[in-house]
Amino acid sequence: QVQLVESGGGLVQAGGSLRLSCVASGSIESLDDMAWYRQTPGKQRELVAAITSGGSSNYADSVKGRFTISRDNVKKTVYLQMNSLKPDDTAVYYCNAKIQTSIWDPMVYTYWGQGTQVTVSS
């Protein structure tokens, strides 16, 4: 019904940059808040950055000044620009979106992408 497709993950050296993209498709009446999370084995999934439908954003303290979240409402896409990457940034990154799927259903549902691996080497 609704699918979030991510791209841009990979292997990069410390100090390098990557840009993640996430495209929402399917039955979408309205696309509300969007966010990026990350998770490593044995740890809780944590919020990295979030952005509202109006463009207001917030970040985890560990990535402030290095990461930038943005969105294109026409393309239904959210981006995460990651600069000055550190080995501690290594994780599986997940796209998250709150979506109303039908004009006839007022409920807002949460969807997740499949996850994309980001590995930062020393």
Secondary structure, DSSP 8 states (H G I E B T S, - for coil): -EEEEEE--EEEETT--EEEEEEEEES-SEEEEEEEEEE-TTS--EEEEEE-TTS-EEE-TTTTTTEEEEEETTTTEEEEEE-S--GGG-EEEEEEEEEE-BTTB---EEEE---EEEEEE-
